[in-house]
């Protein structure tokens, strides 16, 4: 370990650290489920530091992974006995183009930085996640979805170009036209095919106002019907719903007390406008089957996009969150099955859940796997639990994950994922062999291995060479 640290310090301008405190810090992510301890952490000051570190890892056969905010849930930026690139210091916004509607930024910049820089110019990224303290490189490596994704795709779909350092230490600029194969696989590729160091991303001119309606449902059929109407008729700009449990009593039939729960649903929809006077409530809500209209709220756009979710990273707490993408045709069956099972192993009064929509034609990334149907219903379960409670809860969540795959659904890989080969094959279908092919092409020695996409045919080399910085 000392030898690796000393080697890297010879040609890295940034910090090279192997203190126990720092290694412990990067040995776990927000998920709190996986732990892997690297030998050394590099905090690059420039892309050249990344190039030199990757070349060293390539020659030494060391695993290397990149990490910024560390908000992954399945250990995607972790590695065992390798090198972690801590990208937080590479966080500059290098350009905001008002006329051509795009920005360029380093991969370590947060979405909060982007929004704060763009809003004064009357601009905003087309899709925002519901938490801004994640890095732009991180969400592009995963996909990045929000309440507007049904209309505008993922954040990766709004990417115009990425600067990538390959597994051999080459800097490559990738767009849909230039180095397109690498472009379409580093996006949503979880750092397996190259390390994103800079990106160019679309911007939109934002409207002055928003109007949000909070609608209450007592019937899932009515909810799913109204989602289809709102999405296909493009009536709204943002859409998300939430299951709400209501305890009705208990049953003693089985010999133990079982809660009797009635599920209700809220649907939050938002329209954007330059004047609230132009919004026609009757036109937007016409023909919808909600039980009650609970609330209507007008906000400036700047207020509307402020994140409502606060995330606390407590060391004793794990976050085995799980999102599934469901074909519309089986969404009711899966959601009802899941809601029926959840009370048996989770405290549903403290477990957040969400339901959103995607439209297949708006998603262009081959590694962002969606079911074949045009309308996709996303369903997420977001428990935060004591780590001591993990094993039985993970076992039950795996059953729900398998049910989704067997019913034709897909997993959003940002969540807790621990697939075997068969499950990966269900996730990727015929594209699983392409994943292997691309991995062999762009990372033949398997050094860009977060341990995420399991690929038994590619493992890090054990060869050792004297490294000379170039």
LUMTI-282617 format. One record per residue: x, y, z of N, C-alpha, C in turn. Coordinates in steps of 0.2 Angstrom, whole numbers. Layout:
BEGIN
     nx     ny     nz    cax    cay    caz     cx     cy     cz
      X      Y      Z      X      Y      Z      X      Y      Z
...
% end
This chain:
BEGIN
     nx     ny     nz    cax    cay    caz     cx     cy     cz
      4     -6      0      0      0      0      4      6      0
     10      6      4     14     12      4     17     13     -2
     19      8     -6     22      8    -12     18     11    -17
     11      9    -17      7     12    -22      6     20    -21
      5     22    -14      4     29    -12     10     33    -15
     16     30    -13     22     34    -15     23     34    -23
     21     29    -26     21     29    -34     17     35    -36
     11     35    -34      6     40    -36      8     47    -35
     11     48    -29     13     55    -27     18     58    -31
     22     53    -35     27     56    -39     24     60    -45
     18     58    -47     16     61    -54      8     64    -53
      6     64    -47     -1     67    -46     -1     73    -43
     -4     79    -46     -4     85    -43     -8     86    -36
    -14     82    -37    -19     82    -31    -16     78    -25
    -21     77    -21    -19     73    -14    -19     65    -16
    -14     62    -13    -14     54    -13    -15     52     -5
    -20     49     -3    -21     48      4    -22     40      5
    -19     38     11    -21     31     13    -22     31     20
    -24     37     23    -25     37     31    -31     32     32
    -31     29     38    -37     25     40    -44     29     40
    -44     35     42    -50     39     42    -53     40     35
    -49     42     30    -51     43     24    -53     37     20
    -49     31     21    -51     25     18    -58     23     21
    -59     24     27    -65     22     30    -71     26     27
    -70     32     26    -75     37     23    -77     34     16
    -73     32     12    -74     30      5    -76     22      5
    -76     19     11    -78     12     10    -85     10     11
    -89     15     11    -96     14     11   -100     20      8
   -106     18      5   -110     24      2   -116     25      5
   -120     29      3   -126     31      6   -131     25      8
   -131     20      3   -135     14      5   -133     11     11
   -127     11     13   -125      8     20   -126      0     20
   -126     -3     14   -127    -10     14   -120    -14     12
   -116    -11      8   -110    -14      5   -104    -10      8
    -99    -14     10    -92    -11     12    -87    -14      8
    -83     -9      5    -76    -12      2    -71     -6      3
    -65     -9      5    -60     -4      7    -54     -4      2
    -53      2     -1    -48      3     -6    -41      3     -2
    -36      3     -6    -29      4     -4    -27     12     -3
    -30     16     -8    -28     23     -8    -34     27    -11
    -34     33     -9    -39     38    -12    -35     43    -16
    -36     45    -22    -33     50    -26    -39     56    -26
    -37     62    -25    -41     68    -26    -38     72    -31
    -40     71    -37    -37     74    -43    -38     82    -43
    -33     85    -45    -34     92    -47    -35     94    -54
    -35     89    -58    -36     90    -65    -37     83    -69
    -39     84    -75    -41     78    -79    -34     74    -80
    -28     77    -80    -22     74    -81    -21     69    -75
    -22     72    -69    -22     67    -63    -26     61    -64
    -32     61    -67    -36     55    -68    -32     51    -73
    -30     54    -79    -27     50    -84    -21     46    -81
    -16     50    -77    -10     46    -75    -12     41    -70
    -17     42    -66    -20     37    -61    -22     31    -64
    -26     32    -69    -29     26    -73    -23     22    -77
    -19     26    -80    -13     22    -83     -9     18    -78
     -8     21    -72     -5     17    -67     -9     11    -65
    -15     12    -64    -20      6    -62    -20      1    -68
    -20      3    -74    -20     -1    -80    -13     -6    -80
     -8     -3    -79     -1     -6    -79     -1    -11    -73
     -3     -9    -67     -3    -13    -61     -8    -18    -60
    -13    -17    -64    -19    -22    -63    -23    -20    -57
    -24    -14    -55    -28    -12    -50    -34    -10    -52
    -39    -12    -48    -46     -9    -49    -46     -2    -47
    -50      2    -51    -51      9    -50    -58     11    -51
    -61     16    -46    -68     18    -47    -68     25    -45
    -73     29    -48    -74     36    -46    -80     37    -41
    -79     42    -37    -84     44    -32    -84     51    -31
    -90     54    -31    -91     61    -29    -95     62    -23
   -102     62    -23   -106     63    -17   -107     57    -13
   -106     51    -17   -106     45    -13   -114     43    -11
   -118     45    -15   -125     44    -14   -128     38    -17
   -124     34    -20   -126     27    -23   -129     23    -17
   -132     17    -19   -135     13    -14   -133      6    -14
   -129      4    -19   -127     -3    -20   -119     -3    -21
   -116      2    -18   -108      1    -18   -105      2    -25
   -109      6    -29   -106      7    -36   -100     10    -36
    -98     15    -32    -91     19    -32    -86     15    -28
    -88     10    -25    -83      6    -20    -79      1    -24
    -73      0    -21    -69     -6    -23    -65     -9    -18
    -63    -15    -18    -59    -18    -13    -52    -18    -16
    -47    -15    -12    -40    -15    -13    -38    -12    -19
    -42     -7    -21    -39     -3    -27    -39      4    -26
    -40      8    -31    -40     15    -30    -46     19    -31
    -48     23    -27    -54     27    -27    -52     34    -30
    -55     37    -35    -54     44    -37    -60     48    -34
    -58     52    -29    -63     56    -26    -64     63    -30
    -69     63    -34    -70     68    -39    -73     75    -36
    -74     75    -30    -78     81    -27    -74     88    -29
    -68     87    -29    -64     94    -31    -64     96    -38
    -66     91    -42    -67     93    -49    -74     95    -50
    -76    101    -49    -83    103    -48    -85    110    -51
    -81    112    -56    -82    119    -59    -87    118    -65
    -91    124    -65    -96    125    -71    -92    129    -76
    -90    126    -81    -85    130    -86    -88    134    -91
    -95    133    -93    -98    137    -98   -106    136    -97
   -109    142    -98   -117    142    -98   -118    146   -105
   -121    142   -109   -123    145   -116   -130    147   -116
   -132    154   -115   -138    156   -115   -142    155   -122
   -138    157   -127   -141    157   -134   -142    149   -137
   -137    145   -135   -138    138   -138   -141    133   -133
   -142    136   -127   -146    132   -121   -142    126   -119
   -136    127   -117   -133    121   -114   -127    124   -109
   -125    119   -104   -120    121   -100   -114    115   -100
   -108    117    -98   -103    112    -97   -101    112    -90
    -99    107    -87    -97    106    -80    -93    100    -79
    -89    101    -74    -85     95    -72    -90     90    -69
    -88     84    -69    -92     78    -66    -93     79    -59
    -89     82    -55    -90     82    -48    -95     88    -46
    -97     92    -50   -101     98    -49   -108     95    -47
   -111     98    -42   -118     95    -40   -123     99    -44
   -129     96    -44   -135     99    -47   -137    105    -44
   -136    106    -37   -137    112    -34   -133    118    -37
   -127    116    -38   -123    121    -41   -125    123    -48
   -127    118    -52   -130    120    -58   -136    124    -58
   -141    122    -54   -147    126    -53   -145    133    -51
   -141    134    -46   -140    141    -43   -136    145    -49
   -132    142    -53   -129    146    -58   -133    148    -64
   -138    143    -65   -142    144    -71   -149    148    -70
   -152    148    -64   -158    151    -63   -157    159    -64
   -152    162    -62   -151    169    -63   -151    171    -71
   -150    166    -75   -150    167    -82   -156    165    -85
   -161    164    -81   -168    162    -84   -168    155    -87
   -163    150    -85   -162    144    -88   -162    138    -82
   -164    132    -84   -164    127    -80   -163    120    -84
   -160    115    -81   -160    109    -84   -167    106    -85
   -168    102    -91   -175    100    -92   -178     95    -87
   -173     91    -84   -175     86    -79   -171     87    -73
   -174     87    -67   -171     87    -61   -173     82    -56
   -168     79    -53   -170     74    -48   -173     78    -42
   -176     74    -37   -179     77    -31   -174     78    -25
   -167     78    -27   -162     79    -22   -156     82    -26
   -154     88    -24   -149     92    -28   -142     91    -26
   -140     87    -20   -133     87    -18   -130     80    -21
   -132     78    -26   -129     73    -30   -125     76    -36
   -120     72    -38   -116     75    -44   -119     74    -51
   -117     79    -55   -119     78    -62   -116     72    -65
   -110     70    -64   -107     64    -66   -110     58    -64
   -112     58    -57   -115     52    -54   -122     51    -57
   -126     56    -58   -133     54    -61   -133     53    -68
   -128     55    -72   -127     53    -79   -125     46    -80
   -121     44    -75   -119     37    -75   -124     32    -73
   -130     35    -70   -135     30    -68   -141     31    -72
   -143     37    -75   -149     39    -78   -151     46    -76
   -154     46    -70   -156     52    -67   -163     54    -69
   -168     52    -65   -175     54    -67   -178     58    -62
   -184     61    -64   -188     66    -60   -195     66    -62
   -199     70    -59   -206     71    -60   -208     73    -68
   -203     76    -71   -204     78    -78   -201     72    -83
   -199     67    -81   -195     62    -85   -200     59    -90
   -207     58    -89   -211     55    -93   -212     59   -100
   -210     66    -99   -211     70   -105   -204     71   -108
   -198     71   -104   -192     74   -106   -186     69   -106
   -188     63   -104   -183     57   -103   -179     58    -97
   -173     54    -96   -169     55    -91   -164     61    -92
   -160     62    -86   -155     67    -87   -150     65    -92
   -148     58    -93   -144     56    -98   -146     57   -105
   -153     57   -106   -156     58   -112   -155     65   -114
   -154     70   -109   -153     77   -111   -145     79   -111
   -141     74   -111   -134     75   -112   -132     76   -119
   -128     81   -120   -126     82   -127   -119     80   -129
   -115     79   -123   -108     76   -124   -105     75   -118
   -100     70   -118    -96     69   -112    -89     68   -113
    -85     71   -109    -77     69   -109    -76     63   -105
    -73     58   -108    -72     52   -104    -64     50   -104
    -62     48    -99    -55     45    -98    -56     37    -99
    -53     34   -104    -54     27   -105    -50     23   -100
    -51     16   -100    -47     12    -96    -40     12    -98
    -38     14   -103    -31     15   -105    -28     22   -104
    -32     26   -101    -30     33   -100    -30     38   -106
    -34     37   -110    -35     41   -116    -41     46   -114
    -40     52   -116    -46     57   -115    -50     57   -122
    -56     56   -122    -60     55   -127    -67     60   -127
    -68     64   -131    -75     68   -131    -80     64   -135
    -85     62   -132    -91     58   -135    -97     62   -136
   -100     61   -141   -107     64   -143   -111     58   -146
   -117     60   -148   -121     55   -152   -118     54   -159
   -114     58   -161   -111     58   -168   -104     56   -168
   -100     58   -162    -93     56   -162    -92     52   -156
    -88     46   -158    -87     41   -153    -94     39   -149
    -99     38   -154   -106     37   -151   -106     30   -147
   -103     25   -149   -104     19   -145   -102     20   -138
    -96     23   -137    -94     25   -130    -99     30   -126
   -101     35   -130   -106     39   -127   -112     36   -125
   -115     31   -128   -121     28   -126   -120     22   -121
   -114     21   -119   -112     16   -114   -109     19   -108
   -106     25   -108   -104     28   -102   -110     31    -98
   -114     33   -102   -121     36    -99   -125     30    -97
   -127     30    -91   -130     24    -88   -126     18    -87
   -119     19    -87   -115     13    -87   -111     12    -80
   -113     16    -75   -110     15    -69   -103     15    -68
    -99     18    -72    -92     19    -72    -88     12    -74
    -92      8    -78    -89      2    -80    -86      2    -87
    -87      7    -91    -84      8    -97    -80     14    -99
    -79     18    -94    -75     24    -94    -77     29    -88
    -73     33    -87    -74     38    -81    -76     45    -84
    -82     47    -83    -84     54    -85    -81     59    -81
    -78     64    -85    -74     69    -81    -77     76    -83
    -81     77    -88    -84     83    -90    -90     81    -94
    -95     86    -94   -101     84    -98   -104     91   -101
   -108     90   -106   -112     96   -109   -119     93   -109
   -123     98   -106   -130     96   -105   -135    101   -107
   -141     99   -109   -146    104   -112   -148    108   -106
   -151    114   -108   -154    119   -104   -161    121   -107
   -166    123   -103   -172    125   -105   -173    132   -102
   -177    136   -106   -180    143   -103   -185    141    -99
   -185    143    -92   -190    141    -88   -196    146    -88
   -202    144    -86   -208    149    -86   -208    152    -79
   -212    157    -79   -213    161    -73   -216    158    -67
   -221    154    -69   -225    151    -63   -227    144    -64
   -229    140    -59   -232    134    -59   -238    133    -55
   -242    129    -57   -248    127    -53   -248    120    -52
   -249    118    -45   -249    111    -43   -255    109    -40
   -258    103    -43   -264    100    -40   -263     94    -36
   -265     94    -30   -265     88    -26   -271     84    -26
   -272     78    -29   -278     74    -30   -278     68    -26
   -283     66    -23   -284     60    -19   -288     55    -22
   -285     49    -22   -289     43    -25   -290     37    -20
   -295     34    -20   -297     28    -16   -297     22    -21
   -295     22    -27   -295     17    -32   -289     17    -36
   -285     11    -36   -279     11    -41   -281     11    -48
   -286      8    -50   -288      8    -57   -289     15    -59
   -293     19    -55   -294     26    -57   -288     30    -58
   -283     29    -53   -277     32    -53   -273     31    -59
   -272     24    -61   -268     22    -67   -272     25    -73
   -278     25    -74   -282     28    -79   -280     35    -80
   -280     39    -75   -279     46    -75   -272     48    -77
   -267     43    -75   -260     44    -77   -259     44    -84
   -263     38    -87   -262     37    -94   -265     43    -98
   -271     46    -96   -274     52    -99   -269     58    -99
   -267     59    -93   -262     65    -92   -256     65    -96
   -253     59    -96   -247     58   -100   -248     58   -107
   -252     54   -110   -253     53   -117   -256     60   -120
   -260     63   -116   -263     70   -119   -258     76   -117
   -253     74   -114   -248     80   -112   -251     86   -109
   -255     84   -104   -259     90   -101   -254     93    -95
   -250     89    -93   -246     92    -87   -238     91    -89
   -234     95    -84   -227     95    -85   -223     91    -80
   -226     89    -74   -223     85    -69   -229     81    -66
   -227     75    -64   -232     70    -62   -228     65    -57
   -231     64    -51   -229     59    -46   -235     57    -42
   -235     51    -39   -240     49    -35   -237     45    -29
   -241     45    -23   -239     42    -17   -244     37    -14
   -243     31    -13   -247     27     -9   -247     29     -2
   -253     29      1   -254     31      8   -258     25     12
   -255     22     17   -259     17     21   -263     20     26
   -269     17     27   -274     19     32   -276     12     36
   -274     12     42   -275      6     46   -283      6     48
   -286      1     46   -293      0     48   -295     -4     54
   -290     -8     56   -291    -12     62   -286    -18     61
   -288    -24     65   -283    -29     65   -288    -36     64
   -284    -41     61   -287    -47     60   -284    -52     65
   -288    -57     68   -285    -62     73   -286    -69     70
   -288    -70     63   -289    -76     60   -283    -81     61
   -277    -78     60   -271    -83     59   -269    -84     66
   -272    -81     71   -269    -83     78   -264    -77     81
   -262    -73     76   -258    -67     78   -262    -61     75
   -261    -55     78   -264    -49     76   -261    -47     69
   -265    -46     64   -263    -44     57   -267    -37     56
   -263    -32     54   -266    -26     52   -270    -26     46
   -276    -23     46   -280    -22     40   -279    -15     38
   -277    -15     32   -275     -9     29   -278     -7     22
   -281     -1     22   -284      1     16   -279      6     13
   -277      5      6   -273     10      3   -276     15     -1
   -274     21      0   -276     27     -4   -270     30     -8
   -271     34    -12   -266     37    -16   -267     45    -17
   -261     48    -17   -262     55    -19   -258     56    -26
   -260     60    -30   -257     62    -36   -256     69    -37
   -249     71    -38   -247     78    -38   -245     79    -45
   -249     84    -48   -247     86    -55   -246     93    -55
   -242     95    -60   -240    102    -60   -240    104    -68
   -242    110    -69   -242    113    -76   -237    120    -75
   -234    121    -80   -230    127    -81   -233    132    -85
   -232    139    -83   -235    144    -87   -232    150    -86
   -232    155    -91   -229    162    -90   -234    166    -86
   -240    164    -86   -245    168    -82   -250    163    -79
   -252    163    -73   -257    159    -70   -264    160    -73
   -265    166    -76   -271    167    -79   -273    163    -85
   -267    160    -88   -268    156    -94   -269    149    -92
   -269    147    -86   -270    140    -84   -278    139    -83
   -280    134    -87   -287    132    -86   -288    126    -82
   -290    127    -76   -291    121    -72   -296    116    -74
   -301    118    -77   -307    113    -80   -304    109    -85
   -300    112    -90   -297    108    -95   -292    103    -93
   -288    105    -88   -283    100    -85   -286     95    -82
   -291     96    -78   -294     91    -73   -300     87    -77
   -302     89    -83   -308     86    -86   -307     79    -87
   -313     75    -85   -313     68    -86   -309     64    -81
   -305     67    -76   -301     63    -71   -306     60    -66
   -304     55    -63   -308     51    -59   -306     51    -51
   -303     57    -49   -300     57    -42   -306     58    -37
   -305     55    -31   -310     55    -26   -311     63    -23
   -306     66    -23   -306     73    -20   -300     77    -22
   -301     83    -24   -296     88    -25   -294     91    -18
   -288     90    -16   -286     92     -9   -283     99     -9
   -279    101    -14   -276    107    -13   -273    109    -20
   -273    116    -21   -270    119    -27   -266    124    -25
   -260    124    -28   -254    129    -26   -251    132    -32
   -251    139    -32   -247    142    -37   -240    145    -34
   -235    143    -37   -228    145    -35   -224    148    -41
   -219    152    -39   -215    154    -44   -211    148    -46
   -208    148    -52   -204    142    -54   -198    140    -50
   -195    146    -48   -189    145    -43   -191    142    -37
   -197    143    -34   -199    140    -28   -201    133    -29
   -204    132    -35   -207    125    -36   -201    120    -36
   -196    122    -39   -190    117    -40   -186    116    -34
   -187    120    -29   -183    118    -23   -185    111    -20
   -180    107    -19   -181    100    -17   -185    100    -10
   -189     96    -10   -193     95     -4   -190     89      0
   -186     85     -2   -183     79      1   -176     81      5
   -176     80     11   -170     81     15   -167     74     16
   -161     73     15   -158     66     16   -152     67     21
   -153     63     27   -148     63     32   -144     56     32
   -138     57     32   -134     51     31   -131     49     38
   -135     45     42   -133     42     48   -130     36     48
   -124     35     51   -120     29     50   -123     22     52
   -128     23     57   -131     16     59   -137     15     55
   -139     19     50   -145     18     46   -143     16     39
   -147     11     36   -146      8     29   -152     10     25
   -151     11     19   -156     13     14   -157      8      8
   -160      3      9   -161     -2      4   -167      0      0
   -166      5     -4   -171      8     -8   -172      4    -15
   -178      3    -18   -179     -1    -24   -184      3    -28
   -182      4    -34   -187      6    -40   -188      1    -45
   -194      0    -47   -195     -5    -52   -199     -1    -58
   -197     -3    -64   -201      0    -70   -205     -6    -73
   -212     -4    -73   -217     -9    -74   -220     -8    -81
   -222    -13    -85   -226    -11    -91   -233     -9    -88
   -236     -5    -91   -243     -2    -89   -248     -8    -87
   -247    -13    -92   -252    -19    -92   -252    -23    -85
   -246    -23    -82   -245    -27    -76   -244    -23    -70
   -245    -16    -70   -243    -12    -65   -248    -13    -59
   -254    -13    -60   -259    -14    -55   -258    -20    -51
   -257    -26    -54   -256    -32    -51   -249    -32    -47
   -244    -29    -49   -238    -29    -46   -239    -24    -39
   -241    -18    -40   -242    -13    -35   -246    -16    -29
   -252    -19    -31   -256    -22    -26   -253    -28    -22
   -249    -32    -26   -246    -38    -23   -241    -35    -18
   -237    -30    -20   -232    -27    -16   -235    -24    -10
   -240    -20    -11   -243    -16     -5   -246    -21      0
   -248    -27     -2   -251    -32      2   -245    -35      6
   -239    -36      3   -234    -39      7   -230    -35     11
   -229    -28     10   -225    -24     13   -226    -24     21
   -232    -23     23   -233    -23     31   -231    -29     35
   -229    -34     31   -227    -40     35   -219    -40     37
   -216    -35     34   -209    -34     35   -206    -27     36
   -210    -22     34   -208    -15     35   -213    -11     39
   -211     -6     43   -215     -2     46   -218      3     41
   -223      2     38   -226      6     32   -227     13     34
   -229     14     40   -230     21     43   -224     26     42
   -218     22     42   -212     26     41   -208     25     35
   -211     21     30   -208     20     24   -211     24     18
   -206     28     15   -209     32      9   -209     28      3
   -214     29     -1   -215     26     -7   -217     31    -13
   -216     30    -19   -218     34    -24   -219     30    -30
   -223     34    -35   -225     31    -41   -225     36    -46
   -222     34    -52   -221     39    -57   -222     36    -64
   -221     40    -69   -222     38    -76   -216     39    -80
   -215     35    -85   -210     36    -91   -213     34    -97
   -211     37   -103   -213     35   -109   -207     32   -113
   -208     26   -116   -202     22   -119   -199     26   -124
   -203     30   -128   -199     33   -134   -195     39   -132
   -196     41   -126   -192     47   -124   -185     45   -121
   -184     38   -120   -178     36   -117   -173     32   -122
   -167     35   -123   -163     33   -129   -157     29   -127
   -156     28   -120   -150     25   -118   -151     17   -117
   -146     14   -121   -147      6   -121   -146      3   -114
   -142      6   -109   -141      3   -103   -147      5    -98
   -151      9   -100   -157     11    -95   -162      7    -98
   -163      1    -95   -168     -4    -97   -175     -2    -95
   -179     -3   -100   -186     -2    -99   -190     -8   -102
   -196     -9    -99   -200    -14   -102   -202    -12   -109
   -205    -17   -113   -207    -15   -120   -213    -11   -122
   -217    -10   -117   -223     -6   -118   -221      1   -118
   -226      5   -121   -224     13   -122   -225     16   -115
   -230     15   -111   -231     18   -105   -228     14   -100
   -224     17    -96   -220     13    -90   -223     16    -84
   -224     12    -79   -226     14    -72   -220     13    -68
   -217     18    -65   -212     17    -60   -215     16    -53
   -212     12    -49   -214     11    -42   -208     10    -38
   -208     15    -32   -202     15    -28   -204     14    -21
   -199     10    -17   -200      9    -10   -193     11     -7
   -194     16     -2   -188     19      1   -187     18      8
   -186     12     11   -185     12     18   -179     14     21
   -179     17     27   -173     18     30   -173     15     37
   -168     10     38   -169      6     43   -162      5     47
   -162      2     53   -156      0     56   -152     -5     53
   -146     -5     52   -142    -10     49   -143    -17     52
   -144    -17     58   -146    -23     61   -152    -27     59
   -156    -23     56   -163    -26     53   -162    -28     46
   -156    -27     43   -156    -28     35   -157    -35     33
   -154    -40     35   -155    -47     32   -162    -49     30
   -167    -49     35   -173    -51     33   -177    -47     28
   -175    -40     29   -179    -35     25   -176    -36     17
   -169    -37     17   -167    -38     10   -169    -44      7
   -170    -49     11   -173    -56      8   -180    -55      5
   -184    -51      9   -191    -49      6   -191    -45      0
   -187    -40      0   -186    -35     -5   -184    -39    -12
   -179    -44    -11   -177    -48    -16   -183    -51    -20
   -187    -54    -15   -193    -57    -18   -197    -53    -22
   -198    -47    -20   -202    -42    -24   -198    -40    -30
   -192    -39    -30   -188    -38    -36   -189    -43    -41
   -188    -50    -39   -189    -55    -43   -196    -56    -46
   -201    -54    -42   -208    -54    -45   -208    -49    -51
   -205    -43    -50   -205    -38    -55   -202    -40    -62
   -196    -43    -61   -192    -46    -67   -196    -51    -70
   -199    -56    -66   -203    -61    -69   -209    -59    -73
   -212    -53    -71   -218    -51    -74   -217    -46    -80
   -210    -46    -81   -208    -42    -87   -206    -35    -85
   -205    -33    -79   -203    -27    -77   -195    -26    -77
   -192    -21    -76   -185    -19    -75   -184    -16    -69
   -177    -16    -67   -175    -12    -61   -172     -6    -63
   -173     -1    -59   -169      5    -60   -163      4    -55
   -157      4    -59   -151      1    -55   -148      6    -50
   -151     12    -49   -148     16    -44   -150     13    -37
   -155      9    -36   -157      7    -30   -153      1    -28
   -155     -2    -22   -151     -8    -20   -152    -14    -25
   -147    -16    -27   -146    -22    -32   -141    -27    -30
   -143    -33    -30   -138    -38    -29   -140    -44    -33
   -139    -44    -40   -141    -48    -45   -136    -54    -45
   -139    -60    -47   -135    -66    -49   -135    -65    -57
   -132    -70    -60   -131    -69    -68   -138    -70    -71
   -142    -74    -68   -149    -75    -71   -153    -69    -70
   -152    -65    -65   -156    -59    -64   -153    -54    -69
   -147    -53    -70   -144    -49    -74   -147    -50    -81
   -147    -56    -83   -150    -58    -90   -157    -56    -90
   -161    -57    -85   -168    -54    -85   -168    -47    -86
   -164    -43    -83   -163    -36    -83   -162    -34    -90
   -157    -37    -93   -154    -34   -100   -157    -38   -106
   -160    -44   -104   -162    -48   -110   -157    -49   -115
   -159    -48   -121   -154    -50   -127   -148    -45   -127
   -148    -40   -123   -143    -35   -123   -137    -37   -118
   -138    -42   -114   -133    -44   -109   -127    -46   -113
   -127    -49   -118   -121    -51   -122   -118    -45   -125
   -121    -40   -126   -118    -34   -129   -115    -30   -123
   -117    -31   -117   -114    -28   -111   -107    -31   -110
   -107    -38   -111   -100    -41   -111    -96    -39   -116
    -98    -38   -122    -94    -36   -128    -91    -29   -127
    -95    -25   -125    -93    -18   -124    -88    -17   -118
    -89    -21   -113    -84    -22   -107    -78    -24   -110
    -77    -29   -114    -71    -32   -116    -68    -27   -121
    -72    -23   -125    -69    -18   -129    -66    -13   -126
    -69    -10   -121    -67     -3   -118    -63     -4   -111
    -63    -10   -109    -60    -12   -102    -58    -19   -102
    -53    -21   -107    -52    -28   -107    -48    -31   -101
    -45    -27    -97    -42    -29    -91    -46    -29    -85
    -52    -26    -86    -57    -26    -80    -55    -22    -74
    -51    -16    -76    -49    -12    -70    -55     -7    -68
    -59     -5    -73    -65     -1    -71    -71     -5    -68
    -69     -8    -63    -74    -13    -60    -77    -11    -53
    -82     -9    -53    -86     -7    -47    -89    -13    -44
    -88    -19    -47    -92    -25    -45    -99    -24    -46
   -101    -20    -50   -109    -19    -51   -111    -24    -56
   -110    -22    -63   -112    -27    -68   -107    -33    -67
   -110    -38    -65   -105    -44    -64   -103    -47    -71
    -97    -48    -72    -94    -51    -78    -89    -55    -76
    -91    -62    -76    -86    -67    -74    -80    -68    -79
    -81    -65    -85    -76    -67    -90    -70    -61    -90
    -71    -56    -86    -66    -51    -86    -64    -49    -79
    -58    -51    -77    -56    -49    -70    -50    -45    -70
    -48    -41    -65    -42    -37    -65    -36    -42    -66
    -31    -39    -69    -25    -43    -70    -21    -43    -64
    -17    -48    -63    -12    -48    -57     -5    -46    -59
     -4    -44    -65      2    -42    -68      5    -35    -64
     11    -35    -63     14    -29    -60     20    -26    -65
     20    -20    -66     25    -17    -70     28    -11    -66
     34     -9    -68     37     -2    -66     33      3    -70
     30      8    -66     26     13    -69     30     19    -70
     30     22    -76     33     28    -78     28     33    -80
     27     39    -77     22     44    -79     23     46    -86
     18     47    -90     19     50    -97     14     56    -97
% end
